[in-house]
């Protein structure tokens, strides 16, 4: 009995969260990068507004309604940008499996091919997303010429949906084809300046984000002027605010609100670079407790956050961070770095939620915001303070990236230095009801650390898990108040809101060779301060840390003034 083949009922182009009437334009500008890669600018259109830097445009989706559906892996989606005379398949054609590289090699010079990333939406339509990370923009290397006929040649975007036929050997059958309207393009240099500006400077359209975007956490209105080069486009702001709400939930959720099983996975990620990790017996750092309340959403969000610590994801962060290592030298490039970081995090998050929970960031944020509206308010307060959620934190981190790369390679001699792993069998932690975020940060700070003692009076601590190739946390043991710029995992101590201060410390060595560290944090908003006292004992076999946390409440002095970052 032969398997029933799928037929397409309808097929359409779309852009996620877009409310513009027209998807494609009749004319585009193409420019050439330094590596001779040719990119279509503002393709298929500026959405939701023009981006001054990098690649303006958006990923293209093809939504296909099928007469009956199989798992998404049973379909292959391809998209090409080509001139009108390029040869196409037809519906019903059966072709051999191929690759994007082979397709481009076998097509006429300059045709660009893209492979779709597929999933089914809530309407049970097969949705294929193309060029979803916009790593290189929309490349199109077709070679023009001096002839007017060649220059005015029409070009098309065409999509092909194929079903995988389980024969021997495997074949692909074309079940749907869709084509855009024809368009032309001109090079950036040859296009008239006015025409270039007309294509590039699309104004924002007025949109109702509550209906078009779902829970956006940001009101978007029409803009009468093109945005500043330092402006973050609304779509990226929405992504950042959604991620911010999830992070805020983790920040306020208590360690004892959920089972401690999640800690094992987090510890595995922290120890990923440790060669002997498989020989260690891993147990939670806090006692296992029985949870009686419903924590389904909190559990999903916590697993999302732990997934962000995955070594593969850390490598992606590092690549983006190092690609923008000099961005602090120019405020405009900081905006680009911020946008790239947000989009990478949002893509990783959406992929994880879709694969494991059949949902996405927007959907789960909608649910949480309805259940816990106070989280929305806290995100908005943070946006009001920073301008964009997490913007101040990002600037602080990139400042350390730049300074770290300028750091001198000369180091003093090491008196003693070893890699230390937290021993759950001989250690005890009693947290005063910390948040899940605080516990996770503690794991990345101190669970597995390289500790070096330099002569005459310096101690460095660096976590084996860190955000980027950062410098270690450095303590000068001279009994003098000082400031640290880094936590052991590479986080900047200056990444907090403008009313929270970290990094102050004082350190010394006692006559019994015990290292004493006192680290301070101040929060002017809640009028609290904390002192973390740390006693470090070295032996030939062990490093022992004794930690104590003191809290002090004091009224803010009348002559103390602070300003928010947005001010």
Beta strands, then each sheet from edge to edge (+ up, - down):
strand 1: 8-14
strand 2: 27-32
strand 3: 38-41
strand 4: 60-66
strand 5: 75-83
strand 6: 94-96
strand 7: 112-115
strand 8: 117-120
strand 9: 126-130
strand 10: 138-139
strand 11: 155-165
strand 12: 171-179
strand 13: 184-187
strand 14: 414-421
strand 15: 448-454
strand 16: 458-463
strand 17: 473-476
strand 18: 482-483
strand 19: 500-509
strand 20: 515-523
strand 21: 528-538
strand 22: 543-553
sheet 1: 1+ 4- 9+ 8-
sheet 2: 10+ 3- 2+ 13+
sheet 3: 6+ 12- 11+ 5- 7+
sheet 4: 14+ 15- 16+ 17-
sheet 5: 18+ 19- 20+ 21- 22+
end
